[in-house]
Amino acid sequence: MSDQQLPIDAARPVEVDDAEAHFLNPYGFVSIPDRGSLPPELADGPPAGHDRYDPDRWTGTIGVRVTTRTPMLVPDHGRRAADGAAAPLPVRVDHAGRPVLAGSAVKGALRSAYEAITNSRFGVFIGHDQQLAIRASTDHAEWLRPATVTRINGDGSVGVRVVTSLDPRGWQGDRLRKPVQTAVWVPMDLPCECVGGCSGKVGHDIAGQQDASRSPEMEAWIYFVKLGVFPLWRVAVYARPGELCDKSVAEQRRVIDRREQRDRARRRAEDPGRKDKKGGKTGLVVTNHPLVRVRGRLHVTGSTFPAGGGRKRFERFVITEVPKNGSAALGHADLTVGMDLVDGWQAVIDSYERAHETESDPQGSYGSYVWDAKRWRTLHVGDTLYVELDQHATPTGLFPAMIGRVPFPGAPLTSLPQAHRPAVDRTLLSPADRVFGWVRQGEDDSQVAHRGHLRVLPPDDAGVPGKDRIHRLARPLDLVVLNGPKPSQFLFYLGDQDGAPLEAPERHPGQGYPDTAGTRRLRGRKTYLTHAEVLDGEPGATEYWTPPAHSPRPASKGEGRPAKPQPVTVGGRTRFREYARLPGDSKADNNTRITTSVSQWVKPGTTFTLTLQVDNLTGTELGALLWLLSLPDGACLKLGLGKPLGFGAVQVDVDWHGTRLFTGDRLLGRYHTLSLSPSADAADLAAAGQLAADYDAVLREHLPDVRDEFLNAALGFVGAPVHYPRLAGGSPAGVPAAPRNTTYDWWVANDRIGNRAGKVYGRRLSLGELSDPGSLPLPYDPTGKRPS
């Protein structure tokens, strides 16, 4: 079989419509159809042994060429570590300064693709057995009540005392249009009246020492106010039990707030368009209702919203005791919260920690349940929290904040079919496990692993490209921040019970990852699109991969505004360099701690030559591997760093002149000759090549969607830019939206659903299917009219 004979029909990238200013998400999913109907050769089973050559199985070596079609980032983290954590990443090189392509990277890329085209089990699915959480809507707060932990039961359940009502007794004012808020507001700048004072920030460093309790017990004088139509209580003064001042000091505080109230009213009358400083609430009314002396616990988080904005002005006080003859009536309920809700509480705290694990110093910018997650995760008697109650006053959830995160009912693992989960027994290995190897996840004392039947051999000297194939950038280049999966993006990752895209589900945890198998299915295996428009040799690709001239660092005072991204022409279309992070500005996310900077890359058009050694593969197992190594021209696998940004697209093909493959019975003949390296004859190579064509027929018959999805992602698309979601930002007609340093706003916009002037807007868009290219383009503005 010659190098030019391919078992797969030649194909070209699919052109998608960009008439309405759409873009393509950088990744898609290869579906995971049921495995029960697969042919026997793709079913689960025990692997072949390593003790002998089976006469009907294939063994030998496969010569492989790996040619870069876009710049490839194979960074040397060791050299960067020696230069300092902030140093840009160089290319990994050998002793002669030549680029090194690690065999483990090649094997990993092949395995990922092999799992997809054989519909195998996932080799690794660690960490996805944990519940995720999504940010709640403001409506969720309506069902939350403050509470205090009263006991920890032996079965893991928790006893809580929930504040169900806190009403003014003998109220003489206007009719209250809304229920009284049950958590008392405490100004963050209100110092306590404890002996020795405090730092001036509520609940922090009381009497000069950090209180041992997360929710310190206090006494307080509270007074009744209305914030617009919302009635609530505020703390006038507070102190440790036994140290609270008399009522006169509390009255002074209320007088101050009433005076401030009148001053604000006067300023609004003089200037109706005026906005109060410090985020002041202009609708505050301090009533004449008598002050109430209470006992309770401070619920202090220290969080701000938006994070680091310094706009949060109040903490909360959870009342546990009100005098019977006082001017407030406390309603409470002693409830038991089951272990399932305690697990949900831990999942919520864990979700906060995971969301900010890349940040070096979250304290001061986020709540203490983020930077002190270990303490919050384990509940103790006296801790404060919020309890969600349903219409029957039954607990349905535990939360650290009124507007925070709410867990999905189940973990992502529940939505992965059992037949696709990692194997738990050596006799149930899927094709990818048998060929590439398997390690049981979890603890086991026997049969914990299987060594695969494929190795990537170290290249000889002729297989390593020269050091001239390394491109050294004129200045360090900051890459666009690579996004990790977010729980809020379940619209992209989760499908219906058949794995098809969800159609505009509500933004509610119940619509996400379920706790019952069979009701939802993960979309499939994540795969990155080939950026077909900028492959080596395409018109405009060289200019596209020439980094912009502007400095990647934020402009400082006196330097003027940061440079705007400059478009380039690629294939006759206007495009931006989607890989280059913009210089920082005051309106963008300038978190340089999570920015990757590079100083070198491997040039497009560079070829690495290496050898795969295989043994005891069935015809189908070898055929699937050769199918992967015989993709059409332009169909690329992905290697290295920055795959979502277009880096690391590689063409992989077989060097048949350097390939020797034999069945076990033919190997026997090798021992009947004196030749040190007998060559495979034309019949051997022709038979091996036919295996790839045979496997293509298997795909067409049994896994046609998988075949189409994989090839479409490998070939890529033209007609629309490929990048992470972002809003348009006022780009002129016919020009794609310019890059931005944040993509969060697109997701926020995609979540908006409502009714404006009688028109329903917001679509809650899901990611399309790779087998249906017309469904893939996403709009820069996802808030358009919902289709009828």
Secondary structure, DSSP 8 states (H G I E B T S, - for coil): --TT--SS-----EE---TT-EEB-SEEEE----STTS-GGGS-B----SSS--TTSEEEEEEEEEEESS-BB-B-HHHHHHH-TTS-B-B-B-TTS-B---HHHHHHHHHHHHHHHTT---S--TTTTS--EEE--GGGGGGEEEEEEEEE-TTS-EEEEEEEEEEETT--SS--SS---SSEEEETT-----TT---SSTTSSGGGS--SSSS-EEEEEEEEEEETTEEEEEEEEEESTT----HHHHHHHHHHHHHHHHHHHHHHHH-TT---GGG--TTEEE-----EEEEEEEE-----SSTTS----EEEEEEEE--TTSSEEEEEEEEEE-HHHHHHHHHHHHHHHHHTTT-S--BTTB-HHHHTHHHHHS--TT-EEEEEE-TTS-EEEEESSSSSEEE-SS-GGGGS-GGGS--SSGGGB-HHHHHHEEE-SS--SSS-EEE-SEEEE---GGGS--GGGEEEEEEEEEB-------GGGHHHHEE-TTS-B--S--SSGGGSS-SSTTS-EE--EEEE---GGGSTTSTTHHHHTS--SS-SS---TTS-S------EEETTEEE--TTB-----TTS---GGG--EEEEEE-TT-EEEEEEEEEEE-HHHHHHHHHHTB--TT--EE-SB-GGGTTTEEEEEEEEEEEEEEEHHHHHHHTTS--SS----HHHHHHHHHHHHHHHHHHHHH-HHHHHHHHHHHH-EESS-B-S-----S--TTS-----S--HHHHHHHH--EEETTEEE--------TT-GGG--EES-TTSB---
